[in-house]
Amino acid sequence: MLAIAIVFIFSSCYSTLNIAGTGASKSTVIKKKQWYALWGLVRINHVDPKVMAGETGNYSVKTEFTFGDVVSNIFTSVVSIESKTVTVIK
């Protein structure tokens, strides 16, 4: 019960928004998971927002722990694996 309460209290408590150029001009959304080991110290996969944005120079990047990330991290953090979601809006 405590784990469920923690999930609802702390879901999406971490979020950053970065703007490249003038920011997003359309509503094309691309999402990818960034995975880390050792509770965030070692990156497992590389998610590059520039590659996700493609040739456009104007886009927004939102990095956050979504509700799904928090739920999966409850189980995977036992073996030191955690994830966050990177969203590119262009």
C-alpha positions in Angstrom: 0.0 0.0 0.0 2.9 2.3 0.8 4.4 1.8 -2.7 1.2 2.7 -4.4 0.9 5.9 -2.3 4.4 6.8 -3.2 3.7 6.3 -6.9 0.8 8.7 -6.8 2.5 11.3 -4.7 5.8 11.4 -6.6 4.7 10.7 -10.2 6.0 13.3 -12.7 7.7 15.2 -9.9 10.8 15.7 -12.1 10.4 17.5 -15.4 12.7 19.8 -17.5 11.9 21.6 -20.7 14.6 22.8 -23.1 13.9 24.9 -26.2 16.0 24.9 -29.3 15.7 27.8 -31.7 12.2 29.3 -31.4 10.7 26.1 -30.0 8.1 23.7 -31.4 6.0 25.1 -34.2 4.0 22.0 -35.0 2.6 19.2 -32.8 4.8 16.3 -34.0 5.7 14.4 -30.8 8.4 11.7 -30.6 9.0 9.8 -27.3 11.8 7.5 -26.3 12.9 5.9 -23.0 16.4 6.7 -21.6 17.7 3.8 -19.4 20.3 4.1 -16.7 22.1 1.6 -14.4 23.4 2.1 -10.9 20.5 4.3 -10.1 21.2 6.9 -12.8 25.0 6.9 -12.8 25.6 4.9 -16.0 23.6 5.5 -19.2 22.6 2.2 -20.9 21.2 3.6 -24.1 21.8 7.0 -25.9 18.7 9.1 -26.7 19.8 12.1 -28.7 17.1 14.8 -29.0 18.9 16.4 -32.1 18.6 13.1 -33.9 15.0 12.7 -32.8 14.2 16.3 -34.1 15.7 15.6 -37.5 16.5 18.5 -39.8 14.5 21.1 -38.0 16.3 23.6 -35.9 13.2 24.6 -33.9 12.0 22.1 -31.3 11.3 21.5 -27.6 12.7 18.7 -25.5 10.9 17.6 -22.4 12.6 15.2 -20.0 10.6 13.7 -17.2 9.7 10.7 -15.0 6.3 9.8 -16.2 3.8 7.8 -14.2 4.8 4.7 -16.3 8.5 5.3 -15.5 7.8 5.6 -11.8 5.8 2.3 -11.8 8.5 0.4 -13.8 11.3 1.9 -11.7 9.7 0.5 -8.5 10.5 -3.0 -9.9 13.6 -2.3 -11.8 15.4 -0.2 -9.3 15.9 -3.3 -7.1 18.6 -4.3 -9.7 19.7 -0.6 -10.1 18.0 0.0 -13.5 15.9 3.1 -13.9 14.3 5.0 -16.9 13.0 8.4 -17.8 11.1 9.6 -20.9 12.5 12.0 -23.4 9.9 13.8 -25.6 10.8 15.9 -28.6 8.1 18.2 -29.9 8.8 19.7 -33.3 
